[in-house]
Amino acid sequence: MTSGSGDRWLVTGGAGFIGSALVRMLLSEPGPVARVTVLDKLTYAGNPANLAPVAADPRLRFVRGDICDAALVEEVMRGQDRVVHLAAESHVDRSIESAAEFVTTNVLGTRTLLDAALRAGTATFLHVSTDEVYGSIESGSWPESAPVSPNSPYSASKAAADLLCLAYARTHGLDVRVTRCSNNYGPYQFPEKVVPLFVTNLLRGRPVPLYGDGGNVRDWLHVEDHCRGLLLAVAHGRPGEVYNLGGGAELSNLDLTRTILGLVGAGEEMIDRVADRKGHDRRYSVDWGKAAGELGYRPRHSFASGLADTVAWYRDNPGWWEPPRAVPAAPGRRAGAGV
């Protein structure tokens, strides 16, 4: 599924949830991968333990650093064939409390990487974005041609990064592709996002905070299916193009909560209704027909089995998620549903 022979890959944010899943896939599935370099700042959401299954692979190189550090990025970018850019501040609640880090990392950090890739002559640069850049949609699904209309500081920073990437493709001829995915779930996800937050709360006998009426709708995509989509975009995507990647599992937050309750064996008395988030988008949905047609993209995981496996993973791995739960929240931030 990888592109070329003996490719050298740079994965930014490679110790995070999606990034580490991609690194594990690159190093475990058959394919001509010469080296995978992970560049990760190891903020609260980055965890070296996420790379433990491939830590002994001699093709893996880990560099701790900030994508805004131009000198470091310049050095790390040299000799890379493929860049998959996943490093980002990504939690909406945190962006509402303070947007500064989101603008710095997501916009300026992306610009630093693009400049370095341009100077290094990097063959392919894949920027990983989100369906949130389109904003809310009452019915139907957003195609890639829809204008971006973000409603949170987080999604605005990602939309800005998307546009910057596409501008570098058009202005400089840099081979940049952009993917926009729906909500991811799976093992190794930091427990501030809704699935791991709710699962780990329930495993500890604690209630789950559900925003508003729970009617906000999201499409769910298993992280492994997302990573396969990313590799397809690298191998078969076209420069300067955007590809939506969805999971085909759309449901309300209340229905998601009830499903998790059932898998953990808890009742609805464990739901704690909390005030809705500011500017909470009602529904996200992307049309991923373009990725299916051009890339051959198809999710493999059913949501029922994928979520059950995810819940089982958190149940079986308390040693992984208990330490991250001790990380303090941002000042003034309350725990929320994260979707």
C-alpha angles and dihedrals in degrees: 000000000000123000126249131350121299094352122188112222132199115199115188114205087020094154092057129090102276096025094055091047089054092048092049089050094048092052099040105041121074111269142113101270114157097182141350117206117195118203111191133156091207096227118169091292097049117086127179088208087071087070096046094107090061101026093111094053108114090215091067120093120181122202119183110212151107123274087220090063099098097191093050093045090050091054095044094046094057112108096008119139099187130027122194108188112206102141108119147130099251115169114105095205092056091049090054091054093046127357099184098091091046093056092044097048102031099041108022093035091052090049090052091053094047092051091050092047090050092052093044095050092235111190101219132014117190117192114200113213139162142254087239091081089075093056125218123334123196097205137355124024135282116251120210089256092064114109116250114256108173121187104190131056088245095054091042090056091049092048089052090051091049092053092046091053092050090047091055089051092052099037102038102022091239112162098243124160126184128209125194115198136191123236113314127215135175142098123327095032114145109251099245094080117086103257099047092035093055095041096049092043090054093045087057093047094252128134123253121239110231117190119234117315093340090240096123109119128218136174113232125220125184111236092235091055089048091052092049087053091052092052090049090052090053094046101040109011125112125241114261094016132125122219125194115215116197135172102218092231108112119174142142123265089246091055090047090051092050091050092052091046089054094049092051094042097244132134133233091263084081091067113103109197109216133184113279121261119259112267092001109186110231101212139005123194132158130195106230097181091113092058090046093051101040102030104027090241117174127157111238101193121082110221093234095055094035093054092044090052090047093052089048091051092055090045091052097043109050089143089067100047103034096070094050090050088064092064109110118245119246112278111283093005122132124205111264142175093267099217 
